[in-house]
Amino acid sequence: MYIQRLVRTLILTALAVTVCSPATALAQTEQAEWDVPPRLVDEPEGIARLRAKYQGMTEEELIAAGFQVDQVCVGAAMVGLSAEDGGMGHHATSPELMGRQFPAGEMDPENPPIVLLGPDKRVVGVEWEAANVGQDAPELFGQTVNLGPGHPHAEQPHYMLHAYFRTNGQVLFGDFDPQISCPAMPNAGAGGMARQGDASPMVLVAALAIVVLASGAWVIRRRA
């Protein structure tokens, strides 16, 4: 009788972990997806100004301007997409600009909080991110901004607009640029960027199953 109660309790706990995990809850409430394929368009005037401001900056100059450069080159394969979709590159984030825009769900077209760098650390574009606070999808430079999945440092689905500088007065809008190729990273999964120590609900369920078996065996030995 004790074993049955124990097994029932642990199974219910495992189901609760699976159903109530953040990833599962978000999948049920948000229609978030990566924004592919990209759109190559004539460069809006506002993007041309940002290109003139940022494209020639070095990593050191970005850091001096208050940006923090992530040393991970983010490729599409890291989020479960095809490597042919390309990558985002390195993110240089301004905590000041991000803190001002992201929580409010706003995007300032003149001040992108993120500058994108290619694998060689040269500036290749800019990015805006804004929390989903129940607003309509933002529109920027003629683009309706996509609601994308969460990722490290911004775990909830949120709005993201990437603008990659191209030649001949053009810009590429989309989460990934097919011309950016990042080195493969270990432990990448379809749900998001690879992170050390992540535990999926299925891993937790497996661990609880082991606890069930171990507990049952211990009780049987005690009664023998």
C-alpha positions as CSV (number, residue, x, y, z in Angstrom):
1,M,0.0,0.0,0.0
2,Y,2.8,2.4,0.9
3,I,4.6,1.7,-2.4
4,Q,1.4,2.4,-4.4
5,R,0.9,5.7,-2.6
6,L,4.5,6.6,-3.2
7,V,4.4,5.7,-6.9
8,R,1.2,7.6,-7.4
9,T,2.6,10.7,-5.7
10,L,5.8,10.7,-7.7
11,I,4.0,10.1,-11.0
12,L,1.7,13.1,-10.3
13,T,4.7,15.2,-9.4
14,A,6.4,14.2,-12.6
15,L,3.4,15.1,-14.7
16,A,3.1,18.5,-12.9
17,V,6.7,19.2,-13.7
18,T,6.2,18.3,-17.4
19,V,2.9,20.2,-17.8
20,C,3.9,23.3,-15.7
21,S,7.4,23.7,-17.0
22,P,8.0,27.2,-18.5
23,A,8.8,25.7,-21.9
24,T,5.5,23.8,-22.1
25,A,3.5,26.6,-20.7
26,L,4.9,29.0,-23.2
27,A,4.2,26.6,-26.0
28,Q,0.6,26.5,-25.0
29,T,0.1,30.3,-24.7
30,E,2.4,31.8,-27.2
31,Q,2.7,31.5,-31.0
32,A,6.4,32.3,-31.1
33,E,8.6,31.2,-34.0
34,W,11.8,32.2,-35.7
35,D,11.4,34.7,-38.4
36,V,12.5,32.9,-41.6
37,P,12.9,33.4,-44.5
38,P,14.7,36.8,-44.5
39,R,13.6,39.7,-46.7
40,L,16.1,41.6,-48.8
41,V,14.8,45.2,-49.5
42,D,16.1,48.6,-50.4
43,E,17.6,50.2,-47.4
44,P,15.3,52.7,-45.5
45,E,16.8,56.0,-44.7
46,G,16.8,55.2,-41.0
47,I,18.8,52.0,-41.5
48,A,21.3,54.0,-43.7
49,R,22.0,56.3,-40.8
50,L,22.6,53.4,-38.5
51,R,24.9,51.8,-41.0
52,A,26.9,55.0,-41.2
53,K,27.1,55.2,-37.4
54,Y,27.9,51.6,-36.5
55,Q,29.4,49.7,-39.5
56,G,32.9,51.0,-39.1
57,M,33.1,50.5,-35.4
58,T,35.5,48.0,-33.9
59,E,34.7,45.7,-30.9
60,E,36.9,47.9,-28.7
61,E,35.0,51.0,-29.8
62,L,31.6,49.3,-29.1
63,I,32.8,48.4,-25.6
64,A,33.9,52.0,-25.0
65,A,30.5,53.1,-26.1
66,G,28.8,51.0,-23.4
67,F,28.1,47.8,-25.4
68,Q,28.8,44.4,-24.0
69,V,30.0,41.9,-26.6
70,D,28.9,38.3,-26.3
71,Q,31.7,35.9,-27.3
72,V,29.3,33.3,-28.7
73,C,28.6,33.4,-32.4
74,V,24.9,32.5,-32.7
75,G,24.1,30.3,-35.7
76,A,20.7,29.0,-36.8
77,A,21.7,25.4,-36.0
78,M,22.0,26.4,-32.3
79,V,18.2,26.8,-32.2
80,G,17.3,23.7,-34.2
81,L,17.1,25.2,-37.6
82,S,19.2,24.3,-40.6
83,A,22.8,25.6,-40.8
84,E,21.8,26.8,-44.3
85,D,19.6,29.4,-42.6
86,G,22.9,31.2,-41.6
87,G,23.4,33.0,-38.3
88,M,23.1,36.1,-36.2
89,G,26.7,36.4,-35.3
90,H,27.9,38.0,-32.0
91,H,25.6,40.3,-30.0
92,A,27.0,43.6,-28.7
93,T,24.3,44.7,-26.2
94,S,23.8,48.1,-24.6
95,P,22.4,47.5,-21.1
96,E,21.3,51.1,-20.9
97,L,19.3,51.0,-24.2
98,M,18.0,47.5,-23.5
99,G,16.9,48.4,-20.0
100,R,15.0,51.5,-21.4
101,Q,13.2,49.7,-24.3
102,F,12.8,46.0,-23.6
103,P,10.7,46.0,-20.4
104,A,8.3,48.6,-21.8
105,G,7.8,46.6,-25.0
106,E,9.1,49.5,-27.1
107,M,11.6,49.8,-30.0
108,D,13.4,53.1,-30.7
109,P,14.3,53.1,-34.4
110,E,17.2,55.6,-33.8
111,N,18.8,53.6,-31.0
112,P,19.0,49.8,-31.5
113,P,20.0,48.2,-28.2
114,I,22.1,45.5,-30.0
115,V,24.8,45.7,-32.7
116,L,25.5,42.5,-34.6
117,L,29.0,41.4,-35.4
118,G,30.1,38.6,-37.8
119,P,32.4,35.8,-36.8
120,D,35.4,38.1,-37.6
121,K,33.9,40.7,-35.1
122,R,33.1,43.2,-37.9
123,V,29.7,45.0,-37.6
124,V,27.1,43.4,-39.9
125,G,23.9,44.8,-38.6
126,V,21.7,46.0,-35.7
127,E,18.9,44.5,-33.7
128,W,15.9,45.6,-31.6
129,E,14.2,43.5,-28.9
130,A,11.1,44.2,-26.9
131,A,9.1,42.3,-24.3
132,N,5.7,41.0,-25.2
133,V,3.5,43.1,-22.9
134,G,0.3,42.5,-24.7
135,Q,0.9,45.1,-27.4
136,D,0.2,44.7,-31.1
137,A,3.1,43.5,-33.1
138,P,5.5,46.5,-33.5
139,E,6.2,47.9,-36.9
140,L,9.6,49.3,-37.8
141,F,11.0,50.4,-41.2
142,G,8.0,48.9,-43.0
143,Q,8.4,45.6,-41.2
144,T,5.9,43.9,-38.9
145,V,8.1,42.6,-36.1
146,N,8.0,38.9,-35.4
147,L,7.3,37.3,-32.0
148,G,10.3,35.0,-31.5
149,P,11.1,32.3,-29.0
150,G,12.9,33.1,-25.7
151,H,16.6,32.6,-25.3
152,P,19.3,33.1,-22.7
153,H,19.0,36.5,-21.0
154,A,15.4,36.9,-22.4
155,E,13.6,33.7,-21.5
156,Q,10.1,34.6,-22.5
157,P,9.0,34.9,-26.2
158,H,9.6,38.5,-27.3
159,Y,9.6,40.7,-30.4
160,M,12.9,40.8,-32.4
161,L,13.9,42.7,-35.5
162,H,17.3,42.0,-37.1
163,A,18.6,44.3,-39.8
164,Y,21.7,43.0,-41.7
165,F,23.7,45.5,-43.8
166,R,24.1,44.5,-47.4
167,T,25.8,46.0,-50.3
168,N,24.2,48.1,-53.1
169,G,22.1,50.1,-50.7
170,Q,20.1,47.1,-49.4
171,V,19.3,45.6,-46.0
172,L,18.2,42.1,-45.0
173,F,15.4,41.8,-42.5
174,G,15.1,38.4,-40.7
175,D,16.4,36.6,-37.6
176,F,19.2,35.0,-39.5
177,D,21.5,36.0,-42.3
178,P,22.4,33.1,-44.7
179,Q,25.7,34.8,-45.4
180,I,26.8,34.5,-41.7
181,S,28.3,31.1,-40.8
182,C,29.1,30.5,-37.1
183,P,31.2,27.5,-35.8
184,A,29.0,24.6,-34.6
185,M,28.3,24.6,-30.8
186,P,27.7,21.5,-28.6
187,N,24.5,20.8,-26.7
188,A,22.3,22.8,-29.1
189,G,18.6,21.9,-29.1
190,A,15.5,22.8,-31.0
191,G,14.0,24.8,-28.2
192,G,16.8,27.4,-27.9
193,M,20.4,28.2,-27.6
194,A,22.8,25.7,-26.0
195,R,23.3,26.4,-22.3
196,Q,25.2,24.5,-19.7
197,G,23.0,22.9,-17.1
198,D,19.6,23.0,-18.8
199,A,17.2,20.3,-17.8
200,S,14.3,19.4,-20.0
201,P,11.0,18.1,-18.5
202,M,11.7,14.7,-19.9
203,V,15.0,14.6,-18.1
204,L,13.2,15.5,-14.9
205,V,10.6,12.8,-15.5
206,A,13.3,10.2,-16.0
207,A,15.0,11.3,-12.8
208,L,11.8,10.9,-10.9
209,A,11.2,7.5,-12.4
210,I,14.6,6.4,-11.0
211,V,13.6,7.8,-7.6
212,V,10.4,5.7,-7.8
213,L,12.2,2.5,-8.5
214,A,14.9,3.2,-5.9
215,S,12.3,4.0,-3.3
216,G,10.3,0.8,-4.1
217,A,13.4,-1.3,-3.9
218,W,14.4,0.2,-0.5
219,V,10.9,-0.5,0.9
220,I,10.9,-4.1,-0.3
221,R,14.3,-4.6,1.3
222,R,13.1,-3.1,4.6
223,R,10.1,-5.5,4.6
224,A,12.1,-8.6,3.7
